[in-house]
Amino acid sequence: MKKTLTSAVIALALTAFNSNAFAEIQSQTINYTSGDTTMKGYIAYDDAITEKRPAVLVVHEWWGHNDFARQRAEMLAKAGYTAMAVDMYGDGKKADHPMDAKAFSSAVKQNMDTAEARFNAAINALKQHKTVDPETLSAIGYCFGGGIVLEMIRRGVDLDVAASFHGSLATSNPALEESLKGVDVLVFNGAADKMVKHEQVLAFMTEMTDAKASLTLVNYPDTLHAFTNPQADEFAERFKIPLKYNQAADEDSWSKLINALDQRYKE
């Protein structure tokens, strides 16, 4: 009996090992549409998870739908979520220079109805994925993307967790209490960010207080814009703009995001 039991345990362990050995993060590029515009999405998920799981949108920096946004989607997949790096510019276009990035991002921000339509198109595409529980949805964004995520919840888009990393905070459409019900708002900001003024941070905090938001705001000391992107130093040198990667702030903000998602969905 003891020998048989031992063999069974070994067999079970080998089965588990083999299952884990072949489990990996899967990814796929999809096309979806908003109006007449074709958008590019990048979906990542862990195929070792058999049950449906929460979905998270990742909204890119002003550079566009690039590898950084895709890498963050893969990181979310490793944490147990199905994530999609979305496309807010159309056709997956990317900027190679700040002037182009500013033009692309400004065009979207100047027409928030179009931005909302594109955001909702991404939601619909992600909810249709075979691994997604369509009743659970969050979104994160970086720089331009962080501002977009905040604008979406101001407009009443239904999200569980909305997180902005070094995103724009100023708005012409302040949040109302009813638009923020049920959403946990996370804002990670660099206190030395020259693109997000201190008075904008204070105004945002007042806006969220007035709207009775569930807000976590972390202001990292001596931290510049784009602190989560390891390429920030390269961009700063090439284009002479005030960006700088901060590994400690990057890791801390990511840890806080995953903790907030896990608290919402796994506890």
C-alpha positions as CSV (number, residue, x, y, z in Angstrom):
1,M,0.0,0.0,0.0
2,K,2.8,2.4,0.9
3,K,4.7,1.7,-2.3
4,T,1.5,2.2,-4.4
5,L,0.7,5.5,-2.6
6,T,4.3,6.8,-3.2
7,S,4.0,5.9,-6.9
8,A,0.7,7.7,-7.1
9,V,2.1,10.8,-5.4
10,I,5.1,10.8,-7.8
11,A,2.8,10.4,-10.8
12,L,0.7,13.3,-9.6
13,A,3.7,15.5,-9.1
14,L,5.0,14.7,-12.6
15,T,1.6,15.5,-14.0
16,A,1.6,18.8,-12.3
17,F,5.2,19.5,-13.4
18,N,4.4,18.7,-17.0
19,S,1.3,20.8,-16.9
20,N,3.3,23.8,-15.6
21,A,6.1,23.1,-18.0
22,F,3.9,23.7,-21.0
23,A,1.9,26.6,-19.5
24,E,3.0,30.0,-20.8
25,I,1.8,33.4,-21.5
26,Q,0.0,33.4,-24.8
27,S,-0.5,36.5,-27.0
28,Q,-2.3,37.5,-30.1
29,T,-2.8,40.6,-32.2
30,I,-6.3,41.4,-33.2
31,N,-8.1,44.0,-35.4
32,Y,-11.2,45.7,-34.1
33,T,-13.1,48.7,-35.4
34,S,-14.4,52.0,-34.1
35,G,-16.5,53.6,-36.8
36,D,-14.5,53.5,-40.0
37,T,-11.2,53.2,-38.2
38,T,-9.4,49.9,-37.8
39,M,-7.7,49.5,-34.4
40,K,-4.9,47.2,-33.4
41,G,-5.1,45.2,-30.1
42,Y,-2.6,43.0,-28.4
43,I,-4.1,40.4,-26.0
44,A,-2.0,38.5,-23.5
45,Y,-3.2,35.7,-21.1
46,D,-1.9,32.7,-19.1
47,D,-3.0,29.5,-20.6
48,A,-2.4,27.6,-17.4
49,I,-5.5,29.3,-15.9
50,T,-8.6,27.4,-16.9
51,E,-11.3,29.6,-15.5
52,K,-12.5,32.9,-16.9
53,R,-10.7,35.8,-15.4
54,P,-10.9,39.6,-15.1
55,A,-9.9,41.8,-18.0
56,V,-7.6,44.8,-18.0
57,L,-7.1,47.4,-20.8
58,V,-3.7,49.0,-21.2
59,V,-3.7,52.4,-22.8
60,H,-0.5,53.5,-24.4
61,E,1.7,56.6,-23.9
62,W,1.6,59.4,-26.4
63,W,4.1,57.3,-28.5
64,G,1.2,55.0,-29.5
65,H,0.6,51.3,-29.4
66,N,4.2,50.1,-28.9
67,D,6.2,47.4,-27.2
68,F,6.0,49.1,-23.8
69,A,2.2,48.8,-23.7
70,R,2.4,45.2,-24.9
71,Q,5.0,44.3,-22.2
72,R,2.6,45.7,-19.6
73,A,-0.2,43.6,-20.9
74,E,2.1,40.5,-20.6
75,M,3.0,41.5,-17.1
76,L,-0.7,41.6,-16.2
77,A,-1.1,38.2,-17.8
78,K,1.6,36.8,-15.6
79,A,-0.4,38.2,-12.6
80,G,-3.5,36.2,-13.6
81,Y,-5.4,38.6,-15.8
82,T,-6.3,38.8,-19.5
83,A,-5.0,42.2,-20.7
84,M,-5.2,44.0,-24.0
85,A,-2.9,46.8,-25.1
86,V,-5.3,49.0,-27.0
87,D,-5.0,51.4,-29.9
88,M,-6.3,55.0,-29.5
89,Y,-4.8,56.4,-32.7
90,G,-6.0,53.8,-35.2
91,D,-4.1,51.4,-37.5
92,G,-1.6,50.8,-34.7
93,K,0.3,53.9,-35.7
94,K,3.3,55.0,-33.5
95,A,5.2,58.2,-33.2
96,D,9.0,58.4,-33.5
97,H,9.3,62.1,-32.5
98,P,7.6,64.1,-29.7
99,M,6.1,66.5,-32.3
100,D,4.3,63.6,-33.9
101,A,3.3,62.1,-30.5
102,K,1.9,65.5,-29.5
103,A,-0.1,65.8,-32.8
104,F,-1.5,62.2,-32.4
105,S,-2.5,62.6,-28.8
106,S,-3.9,66.1,-29.2
107,A,-6.1,65.0,-32.0
108,V,-7.7,62.3,-29.8
109,K,-8.0,64.6,-26.7
110,Q,-9.7,67.3,-28.7
111,N,-12.5,64.9,-29.6
112,M,-13.4,63.0,-26.5
113,D,-16.5,61.5,-28.0
114,T,-14.3,59.7,-30.5
115,A,-11.9,58.8,-27.8
116,E,-14.8,57.2,-25.8
117,A,-16.0,55.3,-28.8
118,R,-12.5,53.9,-29.4
119,F,-12.2,53.0,-25.7
120,N,-15.6,51.3,-25.8
121,A,-14.6,49.4,-28.9
122,A,-11.6,48.1,-27.1
123,I,-13.8,47.0,-24.2
124,N,-16.1,45.1,-26.5
125,A,-13.2,43.4,-28.3
126,L,-11.6,42.3,-25.0
127,K,-14.8,41.1,-23.4
128,Q,-15.3,38.7,-26.3
129,H,-12.1,36.9,-25.6
130,K,-12.5,33.2,-24.6
131,T,-10.6,33.7,-21.3
132,V,-12.5,36.8,-20.0
133,D,-15.2,37.2,-17.4
134,P,-17.2,40.0,-19.1
135,E,-18.5,41.2,-15.8
136,T,-15.1,42.3,-14.6
137,L,-13.1,45.1,-16.2
138,S,-10.4,47.5,-15.2
139,A,-8.0,49.8,-17.1
140,I,-4.6,51.3,-16.7
141,G,-2.8,53.9,-18.7
142,Y,0.5,55.6,-19.1
143,C,1.2,59.3,-19.8
144,F,-1.5,60.1,-22.5
145,G,-3.1,56.8,-21.7
146,G,-3.4,57.6,-18.0
147,G,-5.2,60.8,-18.8
148,I,-7.5,58.9,-21.1
149,V,-8.4,56.3,-18.4
150,L,-9.3,59.2,-16.0
151,E,-11.4,60.9,-18.7
152,M,-13.3,57.7,-19.3
153,I,-14.3,57.3,-15.7
154,R,-15.3,60.9,-15.6
155,R,-17.6,60.1,-18.5
156,G,-19.1,57.2,-16.6
157,V,-17.4,54.3,-18.3
158,D,-17.9,51.3,-15.9
159,L,-14.6,50.2,-14.6
160,D,-13.6,48.4,-11.4
161,V,-10.1,49.7,-11.1
162,A,-8.8,52.7,-13.0
163,A,-5.1,53.4,-12.8
164,S,-3.0,56.3,-14.2
165,F,0.8,56.2,-14.3
166,H,2.4,59.7,-14.8
167,G,-0.8,60.6,-16.6
168,S,-2.4,64.0,-17.3
169,L,-4.7,65.1,-14.5
170,A,-6.2,68.4,-15.8
171,T,-9.7,68.3,-17.2
172,S,-12.5,70.4,-18.5
173,N,-15.0,67.7,-17.5
174,P,-14.7,67.3,-13.7
175,A,-16.0,64.0,-12.3
176,L,-19.4,63.8,-10.7
177,E,-20.1,61.5,-7.7
178,E,-22.4,59.2,-9.8
179,S,-19.8,58.7,-12.5
180,L,-17.2,57.3,-10.0
181,K,-19.4,55.0,-8.0
182,G,-17.8,51.5,-7.6
183,V,-14.5,52.4,-9.2
184,D,-11.1,52.4,-7.3
185,V,-9.0,55.2,-8.7
186,L,-5.2,54.9,-8.5
187,V,-2.9,57.7,-9.5
188,F,0.9,57.3,-9.6
189,N,2.6,60.6,-10.2
190,G,6.1,62.0,-10.1
191,A,6.4,64.9,-7.7
192,A,9.1,66.5,-9.9
193,D,7.1,65.9,-13.2
194,K,7.4,69.1,-15.2
195,M,4.5,68.0,-17.4
196,V,2.0,67.7,-14.5
197,K,2.1,70.8,-12.4
198,H,1.7,70.8,-8.6
199,E,-1.4,72.9,-8.9
200,Q,-2.9,70.3,-11.3
201,V,-2.3,67.6,-8.7
202,L,-4.0,69.7,-6.0
203,A,-7.0,70.5,-8.3
204,F,-7.3,66.8,-9.1
205,M,-7.4,65.8,-5.4
206,T,-10.1,68.4,-4.8
207,E,-12.0,67.1,-7.8
208,M,-11.9,63.5,-6.5
209,T,-12.8,64.6,-3.0
210,D,-15.8,66.5,-4.2
211,A,-16.9,63.4,-6.2
212,K,-16.3,61.2,-3.2
213,A,-13.9,59.0,-5.1
214,S,-12.2,55.9,-3.7
215,L,-8.8,57.4,-4.5
216,T,-5.2,56.3,-3.9
217,L,-2.7,58.9,-5.0
218,V,1.0,58.3,-4.7
219,N,3.3,61.3,-5.4
220,Y,6.9,60.0,-5.7
221,P,9.5,62.5,-4.5
222,D,12.2,63.6,-7.0
223,T,10.6,61.7,-9.8
224,L,10.1,62.9,-13.3
225,H,7.7,62.1,-16.1
226,A,7.6,58.6,-17.7
227,F,9.2,57.0,-14.6
228,T,7.8,53.6,-15.5
229,N,9.4,53.3,-18.9
230,P,13.0,52.0,-19.1
231,Q,13.4,53.9,-22.4
232,A,12.7,57.2,-20.7
233,D,16.4,58.1,-20.3
234,E,17.1,57.4,-24.0
235,F,14.1,59.6,-25.0
236,A,15.3,62.3,-22.7
237,E,18.8,62.3,-24.2
238,R,17.6,62.1,-27.8
239,F,14.9,64.7,-27.6
240,K,16.0,66.9,-24.7
241,I,12.8,66.5,-22.8
242,P,12.4,66.1,-19.0
243,L,11.9,62.3,-18.7
244,K,13.7,59.8,-16.4
245,Y,13.1,56.2,-15.5
246,N,12.9,55.5,-11.8
247,Q,13.1,51.8,-11.0
248,A,12.0,52.1,-7.4
249,A,8.9,54.1,-8.4
250,D,8.2,51.8,-11.3
251,E,8.3,48.7,-9.1
252,D,6.4,50.2,-6.2
253,S,3.6,51.5,-8.4
254,W,3.2,48.2,-10.2
255,S,3.1,46.4,-6.9
256,K,0.4,48.7,-5.7
257,L,-1.6,48.2,-8.9
258,I,-1.5,44.4,-8.7
259,N,-2.4,44.6,-5.0
260,A,-5.5,46.7,-5.8
261,L,-6.5,44.4,-8.6
262,D,-6.1,41.3,-6.4
263,Q,-8.0,42.9,-3.6
264,R,-10.8,43.6,-6.0
265,Y,-11.0,40.3,-7.7
266,K,-9.3,37.6,-5.6
267,E,-10.2,38.3,-2.0
